């Protein structure tokens, strides 16, 4: 089973790399899952430019979500 999982992961990595190259998608640095969730929520009701700005402004003001939680 472990060998099959390794083969599957390798195949999925190759597919991901090919799609990223084809669609010119830059690979993200490892991100905090909460950062990804917040960025996704922000992106749902606005365009990419505005959602990226909003996320950057949020992270500039609150570098980590613990500091944001303290304000609530």
PDB file of N, CA, C and O in Angstrom:
ATOM      1  N   UNK A   1       0.825  -1.204   0.000  1.00  0.00           N
ATOM      2  CA  UNK A   1       0.000   0.000   0.000  1.00  0.00           C
ATOM      3  C   UNK A   1       0.859   1.254   0.000  1.00  0.00           C
ATOM      4  O   UNK A   1       0.564   2.197  -0.734  1.00  0.00           O
ATOM      5  N   UNK A   2       1.911   1.288   0.801  1.00  0.00           N
ATOM      6  CA  UNK A   2       2.783   2.452   0.890  1.00  0.00           C
ATOM      7  C   UNK A   2       3.453   2.707  -0.460  1.00  0.00           C
ATOM      8  O   UNK A   2       3.597   3.859  -0.869  1.00  0.00           O
ATOM      9  N   UNK A   3       3.860   1.655  -1.150  1.00  0.00           N
ATOM     10  CA  UNK A   3       4.496   1.788  -2.456  1.00  0.00           C
ATOM     11  C   UNK A   3       3.520   2.394  -3.457  1.00  0.00           C
ATOM     12  O   UNK A   3       3.900   3.252  -4.254  1.00  0.00           O
ATOM     13  N   UNK A   4       2.261   1.950  -3.419  1.00  0.00           N
ATOM     14  CA  UNK A   4       1.239   2.502  -4.300  1.00  0.00           C
ATOM     15  C   UNK A   4       0.991   3.978  -4.003  1.00  0.00           C
ATOM     16  O   UNK A   4       0.791   4.772  -4.923  1.00  0.00           O
ATOM     17  N   UNK A   5       1.004   4.346  -2.731  1.00  0.00           N
ATOM     18  CA  UNK A   5       0.816   5.753  -2.358  1.00  0.00           C
ATOM     19  C   UNK A   5       1.959   6.607  -2.880  1.00  0.00           C
ATOM     20  O   UNK A   5       1.733   7.717  -3.363  1.00  0.00           O
ATOM     21  N   UNK A   6       3.169   6.110  -2.791  1.00  0.00           N
ATOM     22  CA  UNK A   6       4.334   6.851  -3.288  1.00  0.00           C
ATOM     23  C   UNK A   6       4.235   7.041  -4.804  1.00  0.00           C
ATOM     24  O   UNK A   6       4.538   8.118  -5.316  1.00  0.00           O
ATOM     25  N   UNK A   7       3.813   6.002  -5.515  1.00  0.00           N
ATOM     26  CA  UNK A   7       3.637   6.111  -6.970  1.00  0.00           C
ATOM     27  C   UNK A   7       2.561   7.134  -7.305  1.00  0.00           C
ATOM     28  O   UNK A   7       2.730   7.943  -8.217  1.00  0.00           O
ATOM     29  N   UNK A   8       1.463   7.099  -6.574  1.00  0.00           N
ATOM     30  CA  UNK A   8       0.367   8.035  -6.810  1.00  0.00           C
ATOM     31  C   UNK A   8       0.817   9.472  -6.527  1.00  0.00           C
ATOM     32  O   UNK A   8       0.534  10.376  -7.314  1.00  0.00           O
ATOM     33  N   UNK A   9       1.509   9.683  -5.420  1.00  0.00           N
ATOM     34  CA  UNK A   9       2.007  11.030  -5.088  1.00  0.00           C
ATOM     35  C   UNK A   9       2.947  11.543  -6.182  1.00  0.00           C
ATOM     36  O   UNK A   9       2.871  12.705  -6.579  1.00  0.00           O
ATOM     37  N   UNK A  10       3.818  10.680  -6.657  1.00  0.00           N
ATOM     38  CA  UNK A  10       4.752  11.053  -7.704  1.00  0.00           C
ATOM     39  C   UNK A  10       4.002  11.425  -8.993  1.00  0.00           C
ATOM     40  O   UNK A  10       4.325  12.418  -9.644  1.00  0.00           O
ATOM     41  N   UNK A  11       3.019  10.629  -9.340  1.00  0.00           N
ATOM     42  CA  UNK A  11       2.222  10.905 -10.539  1.00  0.00           C
ATOM     43  C   UNK A  11       1.451  12.224 -10.386  1.00  0.00           C
ATOM     44  O   UNK A  11       1.398  13.024 -11.320  1.00  0.00           O
ATOM     45  N   UNK A  12       0.861  12.445  -9.220  1.00  0.00           N
ATOM     46  CA  UNK A  12       0.124  13.686  -8.977  1.00  0.00           C
ATOM     47  C   UNK A  12       1.053  14.897  -9.005  1.00  0.00           C
ATOM     48  O   UNK A  12       0.671  15.957  -9.501  1.00  0.00           O
ATOM     49  N   UNK A  13       2.256  14.753  -8.484  1.00  0.00           N
ATOM     50  CA  UNK A  13       3.229  15.850  -8.511  1.00  0.00           C
ATOM     51  C   UNK A  13       3.590  16.193  -9.953  1.00  0.00           C
ATOM     52  O   UNK A  13       3.692  17.369 -10.302  1.00  0.00           O
ATOM     53  N   UNK A  14       3.784  15.174 -10.794  1.00  0.00           N
ATOM     54  CA  UNK A  14       4.106  15.408 -12.202  1.00  0.00           C
ATOM     55  C   UNK A  14       2.950  16.111 -12.915  1.00  0.00           C
ATOM     56  O   UNK A  14       3.175  17.025 -13.708  1.00  0.00           O
ATOM     57  N   UNK A  15       1.731  15.693 -12.639  1.00  0.00           N
ATOM     58  CA  UNK A  15       0.556  16.333 -13.236  1.00  0.00           C
ATOM     59  C   UNK A  15       0.453  17.783 -12.783  1.00  0.00           C
ATOM     60  O   UNK A  15       0.213  18.678 -13.594  1.00  0.00           O
ATOM     61  N   UNK A  16       0.633  18.010 -11.497  1.00  0.00           N
ATOM     62  CA  UNK A  16       0.577  19.363 -10.952  1.00  0.00           C
ATOM     63  C   UNK A  16       1.646  20.257 -11.575  1.00  0.00           C
ATOM     64  O   UNK A  16       1.377  21.405 -11.931  1.00  0.00           O
ATOM     65  N   UNK A  17       2.854  19.725 -11.704  1.00  0.00           N
ATOM     66  CA  UNK A  17       3.939  20.498 -12.319  1.00  0.00           C
ATOM     67  C   UNK A  17       3.634  20.834 -13.771  1.00  0.00           C
ATOM     68  O   UNK A  17       3.895  21.949 -14.222  1.00  0.00           O
ATOM     69  N   UNK A  18       3.082  19.872 -14.502  1.00  0.00           N
ATOM     70  CA  UNK A  18       2.750  20.103 -15.912  1.00  0.00           C
ATOM     71  C   UNK A  18       1.655  21.151 -16.052  1.00  0.00           C
ATOM     72  O   UNK A  18       1.746  22.029 -16.909  1.00  0.00           O
ATOM     73  N   UNK A  19       0.615  21.067 -15.213  1.00  0.00           N
ATOM     74  CA  UNK A  19      -0.474  22.053 -15.265  1.00  0.00           C
ATOM     75  C   UNK A  19       0.021  23.438 -14.855  1.00  0.00           C
ATOM     76  O   UNK A  19      -0.367  24.441 -15.453  1.00  0.00           O
ATOM     77  N   UNK A  20       0.874  23.491 -13.842  1.00  0.00           N
ATOM     78  CA  UNK A  20       1.426  24.774 -13.399  1.00  0.00           C
ATOM     79  C   UNK A  20       2.233  25.430 -14.505  1.00  0.00           C
ATOM     80  O   UNK A  20       2.155  26.642 -14.706  1.00  0.00           O
ATOM     81  N   UNK A  21       3.003  24.632 -15.216  1.00  0.00           N
ATOM     82  CA  UNK A  21       3.804  25.158 -16.320  1.00  0.00           C
ATOM     83  C   UNK A  21       2.903  25.590 -17.477  1.00  0.00           C
ATOM     84  O   UNK A  21       3.103  26.660 -18.052  1.00  0.00           O
ATOM     85  N   UNK A  22       1.924  24.772 -17.815  1.00  0.00           N
ATOM     86  CA  UNK A  22       1.020  25.065 -18.921  1.00  0.00           C
ATOM     87  C   UNK A  22       0.239  26.350 -18.682  1.00  0.00           C
ATOM     88  O   UNK A  22       0.089  27.166 -19.592  1.00  0.00           O
ATOM     89  N   UNK A  23      -0.255  26.531 -17.473  1.00  0.00           N
ATOM     90  CA  UNK A  23      -1.085  27.697 -17.161  1.00  0.00           C
ATOM     91  C   UNK A  23      -0.305  28.810 -16.464  1.00  0.00           C
ATOM     92  O   UNK A  23      -0.891  29.776 -15.975  1.00  0.00           O
ATOM     93  N   UNK A  24       1.028  28.668 -16.422  1.00  0.00           N
ATOM     94  CA  UNK A  24       1.915  29.671 -15.833  1.00  0.00           C
ATOM     95  C   UNK A  24       1.511  30.029 -14.406  1.00  0.00           C
ATOM     96  O   UNK A  24       1.443  31.203 -14.041  1.00  0.00           O
ATOM     97  N   UNK A  25       1.250  29.011 -13.619  1.00  0.00           N
ATOM     98  CA  UNK A  25       0.879  29.195 -12.212  1.00  0.00           C
ATOM     99  C   UNK A  25       2.145  29.099 -11.384  1.00  0.00           C
ATOM    100  O   UNK A  25       2.882  28.116 -11.467  1.00  0.00           O
ATOM    101  N   UNK A  26       2.390  30.121 -10.589  1.00  0.00           N
ATOM    102  CA  UNK A  26       3.563  30.102  -9.719  1.00  0.00           C
ATOM    103  C   UNK A  26       3.235  29.312  -8.463  1.00  0.00           C
ATOM    104  O   UNK A  26       2.178  29.474  -7.853  1.00  0.00           O
ATOM    105  N   UNK A  27       4.172  28.459  -8.104  1.00  0.00           N
ATOM    106  CA  UNK A  27       3.991  27.648  -6.896  1.00  0.00           C
ATOM    107  C   UNK A  27       4.121  28.534  -5.675  1.00  0.00           C
ATOM    108  O   UNK A  27       5.062  29.321  -5.567  1.00  0.00           O
ATOM    109  N   UNK A  28       3.193  28.409  -4.770  1.00  0.00           N
ATOM    110  CA  UNK A  28       3.224  29.180  -3.524  1.00  0.00           C
ATOM    111  C   UNK A  28       4.217  28.589  -2.556  1.00  0.00           C
ATOM    112  O   UNK A  28       4.473  27.385  -2.534  1.00  0.00           O
ATOM    113  N   UNK A  29       4.763  29.473  -1.763  1.00  0.00           N
ATOM    114  CA  UNK A  29       5.548  28.987  -0.635  1.00  0.00           C
ATOM    115  C   UNK A  29       4.560  28.280   0.285  1.00  0.00           C
ATOM    116  O   UNK A  29       3.355  28.519   0.208  1.00  0.00           O
ATOM    117  N   UNK A  30       5.060  27.428   1.137  1.00  0.00           N
ATOM    118  CA  UNK A  30       4.155  26.780   2.086  1.00  0.00           C
ATOM    119  C   UNK A  30       3.455  27.860   2.900  1.00  0.00           C
ATOM    120  O   UNK A  30       4.093  28.722   3.503  1.00  0.00           O
ATOM    121  N   UNK A  31       2.159  27.792   2.901  1.00  0.00           N
ATOM    122  CA  UNK A  31       1.369  28.811   3.587  1.00  0.00           C
ATOM    123  C   UNK A  31       0.615  28.220   4.757  1.00  0.00           C
ATOM    124  O   UNK A  31       0.352  27.019   4.827  1.00  0.00           O
ATOM    125  N   UNK A  32       0.286  29.090   5.650  1.00  0.00           N
ATOM    126  CA  UNK A  32      -0.539  28.735   6.782  1.00  0.00           C
ATOM    127  C   UNK A  32      -1.947  28.418   6.250  1.00  0.00           C
ATOM    128  O   UNK A  32      -2.501  29.210   5.488  1.00  0.00           O
ATOM    129  N   UNK A  33      -2.522  27.301   6.629  1.00  0.00           N
ATOM    130  CA  UNK A  33      -3.864  26.959   6.149  1.00  0.00           C
ATOM    131  C   UNK A  33      -4.900  28.043   6.452  1.00  0.00           C
ATOM    132  O   UNK A  33      -5.828  28.251   5.671  1.00  0.00           O
ATOM    133  N   UNK A  34      -4.743  28.731   7.581  1.00  0.00           N
ATOM    134  CA  UNK A  34      -5.675  29.800   7.905  1.00  0.00           C
ATOM    135  C   UNK A  34      -5.507  30.973   6.936  1.00  0.00           C
ATOM    136  O   UNK A  34      -6.495  31.597   6.549  1.00  0.00           O
ATOM    137  N   UNK A  35      -4.266  31.280   6.539  1.00  0.00           N
ATOM    138  CA  UNK A  35      -4.028  32.308   5.520  1.00  0.00           C
ATOM    139  C   UNK A  35      -4.745  31.947   4.219  1.00  0.00           C
ATOM    140  O   UNK A  35      -5.387  32.794   3.599  1.00  0.00           O
ATOM    141  N   UNK A  36      -4.632  30.702   3.820  1.00  0.00           N
ATOM    142  CA  UNK A  36      -5.266  30.255   2.584  1.00  0.00           C
ATOM    143  C   UNK A  36      -6.784  30.381   2.693  1.00  0.00           C
ATOM    144  O   UNK A  36      -7.436  30.821   1.747  1.00  0.00           O
ATOM    145  N   UNK A  37      -7.348  30.000   3.833  1.00  0.00           N
ATOM    146  CA  UNK A  37      -8.790  30.104   4.037  1.00  0.00           C
ATOM    147  C   UNK A  37      -9.253  31.555   3.949  1.00  0.00           C
ATOM    148  O   UNK A  37     -10.218  31.856   3.247  1.00  0.00           O
ATOM    149  N   UNK A  38      -8.572  32.453   4.655  1.00  0.00           N
ATOM    150  CA  UNK A  38      -8.961  33.865   4.648  1.00  0.00           C
ATOM    151  C   UNK A  38      -8.825  34.445   3.244  1.00  0.00           C
ATOM    152  O   UNK A  38      -9.717  35.159   2.787  1.00  0.00           O
ATOM    153  N   UNK A  39      -7.734  34.156   2.559  1.00  0.00           N
ATOM    154  CA  UNK A  39      -7.545  34.651   1.192  1.00  0.00           C
ATOM    155  C   UNK A  39      -8.643  34.133   0.260  1.00  0.00           C
ATOM    156  O   UNK A  39      -9.114  34.861  -0.613  1.00  0.00           O
ATOM    157  N   UNK A  40      -9.043  32.888   0.446  1.00  0.00           N
ATOM    158  CA  UNK A  40     -10.107  32.305  -0.374  1.00  0.00           C
ATOM    159  C   UNK A  40     -11.431  33.012  -0.120  1.00  0.00           C
ATOM    160  O   UNK A  40     -12.160  33.326  -1.060  1.00  0.00           O
ATOM    161  N   UNK A  41     -11.736  33.260   1.128  1.00  0.00           N
ATOM    162  CA  UNK A  41     -12.983  33.961   1.463  1.00  0.00           C
ATOM    163  C   UNK A  41     -12.979  35.364   0.864  1.00  0.00           C
ATOM    164  O   UNK A  41     -13.983  35.802   0.301  1.00  0.00           O
ATOM    165  N   UNK A  42     -11.856  36.069   0.983  1.00  0.00           N
ATOM    166  CA  UNK A  42     -11.765  37.416   0.416  1.00  0.00           C
ATOM    167  C   UNK A  42     -11.931  37.400  -1.108  1.00  0.00           C
ATOM    168  O   UNK A  42     -12.479  38.340  -1.684  1.00  0.00           O
ATOM    169  N   UNK A  43     -11.464  36.352  -1.745  1.00  0.00           N
ATOM    170  CA  UNK A  43     -11.498  36.297  -3.211  1.00  0.00           C
ATOM    171  C   UNK A  43     -12.877  35.947  -3.775  1.00  0.00           C
ATOM    172  O   UNK A  43     -13.102  36.088  -4.977  1.00  0.00           O
ATOM    173  N   UNK A  44     -13.783  35.501  -2.942  1.00  0.00           N
ATOM    174  CA  UNK A  44     -15.068  35.032  -3.455  1.00  0.00           C
ATOM    175  C   UNK A  44     -15.964  36.145  -3.977  1.00  0.00           C
ATOM    176  O   UNK A  44     -16.767  35.908  -4.879  1.00  0.00           O
ATOM    177  N   UNK A  45     -15.850  37.343  -3.438  1.00  0.00           N
ATOM    178  CA  UNK A  45     -16.777  38.404  -3.815  1.00  0.00           C
ATOM    179  C   UNK A  45     -16.101  39.615  -4.442  1.00  0.00           C
ATOM    180  O   UNK A  45     -16.684  40.699  -4.488  1.00  0.00           O
ATOM    181  N   UNK A  46     -14.880  39.439  -4.923  1.00  0.00           N
ATOM    182  CA  UNK A  46     -14.184  40.559  -5.550  1.00  0.00           C
ATOM    183  C   UNK A  46     -13.165  40.019  -6.547  1.00  0.00           C
ATOM    184  O   UNK A  46     -12.959  38.809  -6.639  1.00  0.00           O
ATOM    185  N   UNK A  47     -12.535  40.912  -7.286  1.00  0.00           N
ATOM    186  CA  UNK A  47     -11.536  40.456  -8.260  1.00  0.00           C
ATOM    187  C   UNK A  47     -10.211  40.175  -7.562  1.00  0.00           C
ATOM    188  O   UNK A  47     -10.023  40.513  -6.394  1.00  0.00           O
ATOM    189  N   UNK A  48      -9.300  39.550  -8.299  1.00  0.00           N
ATOM    190  CA  UNK A  48      -8.019  39.144  -7.712  1.00  0.00           C
ATOM    191  C   UNK A  48      -7.225  40.325  -7.168  1.00  0.00           C
ATOM    192  O   UNK A  48      -6.661  40.248  -6.076  1.00  0.00           O
ATOM    193  N   UNK A  49      -7.180  41.415  -7.929  1.00  0.00           N
ATOM    194  CA  UNK A  49      -6.403  42.569  -7.496  1.00  0.00           C
ATOM    195  C   UNK A  49      -6.881  43.081  -6.137  1.00  0.00           C
ATOM    196  O   UNK A  49      -6.078  43.309  -5.233  1.00  0.00           O
ATOM    197  N   UNK A  50      -8.182  43.258  -6.004  1.00  0.00           N
ATOM    198  CA  UNK A  50      -8.725  43.773  -4.743  1.00  0.00           C
ATOM    199  C   UNK A  50      -8.588  42.772  -3.602  1.00  0.00           C
ATOM    200  O   UNK A  50      -8.303  43.165  -2.471  1.00  0.00           O
ATOM    201  N   UNK A  51      -8.787  41.493  -3.880  1.00  0.00           N
ATOM    202  CA  UNK A  51      -8.672  40.518  -2.793  1.00  0.00           C
ATOM    203  C   UNK A  51      -7.227  40.392  -2.334  1.00  0.00           C
ATOM    204  O   UNK A  51      -6.979  40.211  -1.142  1.00  0.00           O
ATOM    205  N   UNK A  52      -6.256  40.484  -3.259  1.00  0.00           N
ATOM    206  CA  UNK A  52      -4.841  40.449  -2.866  1.00  0.00           C
ATOM    207  C   UNK A  52      -4.485  41.670  -2.027  1.00  0.00           C
ATOM    208  O   UNK A  52      -3.765  41.564  -1.035  1.00  0.00           O
ATOM    209  N   UNK A  53      -4.999  42.837  -2.434  1.00  0.00           N
ATOM    210  CA  UNK A  53      -4.752  44.059  -1.656  1.00  0.00           C
ATOM    211  C   UNK A  53      -5.341  43.935  -0.254  1.00  0.00           C
ATOM    212  O   UNK A  53      -4.690  44.276   0.733  1.00  0.00           O
ATOM    213  N   UNK A  54      -6.565  43.450  -0.173  1.00  0.00           N
ATOM    214  CA  UNK A  54      -7.228  43.311   1.122  1.00  0.00           C
ATOM    215  C   UNK A  54      -6.448  42.353   2.021  1.00  0.00           C
ATOM    216  O   UNK A  54      -6.268  42.624   3.208  1.00  0.00           O
ATOM    217  N   UNK A  55      -5.988  41.243   1.466  1.00  0.00           N
ATOM    218  CA  UNK A  55      -5.238  40.275   2.265  1.00  0.00           C
ATOM    219  C   UNK A  55      -3.909  40.881   2.719  1.00  0.00           C
ATOM    220  O   UNK A  55      -3.514  40.714   3.873  1.00  0.00           O
ATOM    221  N   UNK A  56      -3.218  41.584   1.813  1.00  0.00           N
ATOM    222  CA  UNK A  56      -1.952  42.216   2.177  1.00  0.00           C
ATOM    223  C   UNK A  56      -2.167  43.243   3.285  1.00  0.00           C
ATOM    224  O   UNK A  56      -1.397  43.295   4.244  1.00  0.00           O
ATOM    225  N   UNK A  57      -3.210  44.057   3.155  1.00  0.00           N
ATOM    226  CA  UNK A  57      -3.501  45.057   4.195  1.00  0.00           C
ATOM    227  C   UNK A  57      -3.791  44.388   5.535  1.00  0.00           C
ATOM    228  O   UNK A  57      -3.343  44.856   6.582  1.00  0.00           O
ATOM    229  N   UNK A  58      -4.534  43.303   5.495  1.00  0.00           N
ATOM    230  CA  UNK A  58      -4.846  42.566   6.721  1.00  0.00           C
ATOM    231  C   UNK A  58      -3.565  42.036   7.374  1.00  0.00           C
ATOM    232  O   UNK A  58      -3.371  42.181   8.581  1.00  0.00           O
ATOM    233  N   UNK A  59      -2.692  41.419   6.562  1.00  0.00           N
ATOM    234  CA  UNK A  59      -1.453  40.844   7.103  1.00  0.00           C
ATOM    235  C   UNK A  59      -0.473  41.929   7.547  1.00  0.00           C
ATOM    236  O   UNK A  59       0.309  41.710   8.472  1.00  0.00           O
ATOM    237  N   UNK A  60      -0.505  43.107   6.891  1.00  0.00           N
ATOM    238  CA  UNK A  60       0.353  44.207   7.333  1.00  0.00           C
ATOM    239  C   UNK A  60      -0.073  44.681   8.721  1.00  0.00           C
ATOM    240  O   UNK A  60       0.762  44.956   9.582  1.00  0.00           O
ATOM    241  N   UNK A  61      -1.379  44.771   8.918  1.00  0.00           N
ATOM    242  CA  UNK A  61      -1.891  45.257  10.203  1.00  0.00           C
ATOM    243  C   UNK A  61      -1.811  44.173  11.282  1.00  0.00           C
ATOM    244  O   UNK A  61      -1.511  44.463  12.440  1.00  0.00           O
ATOM    245  N   UNK A  62      -2.077  42.938  10.898  1.00  0.00           N
ATOM    246  CA  UNK A  62      -2.059  41.806  11.835  1.00  0.00           C
ATOM    247  C   UNK A  62      -1.191  40.697  11.235  1.00  0.00           C
ATOM    248  O   UNK A  62      -1.704  39.838  10.517  1.00  0.00           O
ATOM    249  N   UNK A  63       0.109  40.702  11.517  1.00  0.00           N
ATOM    250  CA  UNK A  63       1.020  39.721  10.914  1.00  0.00           C
ATOM    251  C   UNK A  63       0.649  38.265  11.205  1.00  0.00           C
ATOM    252  O   UNK A  63       0.944  37.370  10.413  1.00  0.00           O
ATOM    253  N   UNK A  64       0.007  38.045  12.335  1.00  0.00           N
ATOM    254  CA  UNK A  64      -0.454  36.687  12.639  1.00  0.00           C
ATOM    255  C   UNK A  64      -1.873  36.807  13.199  1.00  0.00           C
ATOM    256  O   UNK A  64      -2.266  37.854  13.712  1.00  0.00           O
ATOM    257  N   UNK A  65      -2.609  35.745  13.092  1.00  0.00           N
ATOM    258  CA  UNK A  65      -4.014  35.808  13.471  1.00  0.00           C
ATOM    259  C   UNK A  65      -4.222  35.813  14.984  1.00  0.00           C
ATOM    260  O   UNK A  65      -5.313  36.121  15.463  1.00  0.00           O
ATOM    261  N   UNK A  66      -3.179  35.474  15.732  1.00  0.00           N
ATOM    262  CA  UNK A  66      -3.289  35.594  17.192  1.00  0.00           C
ATOM    263  C   UNK A  66      -3.427  37.065  17.574  1.00  0.00           C
ATOM    264  O   UNK A  66      -4.194  37.402  18.477  1.00  0.00           O
ATOM    265  N   UNK A  67      -2.679  37.955  16.883  1.00  0.00           N
ATOM    266  CA  UNK A  67      -2.788  39.382  17.183  1.00  0.00           C
ATOM    267  C   UNK A  67      -4.165  39.918  16.792  1.00  0.00           C
ATOM    268  O   UNK A  67      -4.689  40.821  17.443  1.00  0.00           O
ATOM    269  N   UNK A  68      -4.742  39.369  15.744  1.00  0.00           N
ATOM    270  CA  UNK A  68      -6.097  39.763  15.353  1.00  0.00           C
ATOM    271  C   UNK A  68      -7.118  39.272  16.385  1.00  0.00           C
ATOM    272  O   UNK A  68      -8.037  40.003  16.756  1.00  0.00           O
ATOM    273  N   UNK A  69      -6.950  38.049  16.836  1.00  0.00           N
ATOM    274  CA  UNK A  69      -7.874  37.467  17.807  1.00  0.00           C
ATOM    275  C   UNK A  69      -7.880  38.263  19.118  1.00  0.00           C
ATOM    276  O   UNK A  69      -8.915  38.367  19.775  1.00  0.00           O
ATOM    277  N   UNK A  70      -6.733  38.821  19.495  1.00  0.00           N
ATOM    278  CA  UNK A  70      -6.652  39.615  20.713  1.00  0.00           C
ATOM    279  C   UNK A  70      -7.467  40.887  20.621  1.00  0.00           C
ATOM    280  O   UNK A  70      -7.877  41.433  21.646  1.00  0.00           O
ATOM    281  N   UNK A  71      -7.712  41.372  19.405  1.00  0.00           N
ATOM    282  CA  UNK A  71      -8.461  42.609  19.208  1.00  0.00           C
ATOM    283  C   UNK A  71      -9.965  42.377  19.226  1.00  0.00           C
ATOM    284  O   UNK A  71     -10.743  43.324  19.341  1.00  0.00           O
ATOM    285  N   UNK A  72     -10.368  41.133  19.113  1.00  0.00           N
ATOM    286  CA  UNK A  72     -11.808  40.820  19.046  1.00  0.00           C
ATOM    287  C   UNK A  72     -12.370  40.669  20.441  1.00  0.00           C
ATOM    288  O   UNK A  72     -13.562  40.406  20.601  1.00  0.00           O
TER     289      UNK A  72
END
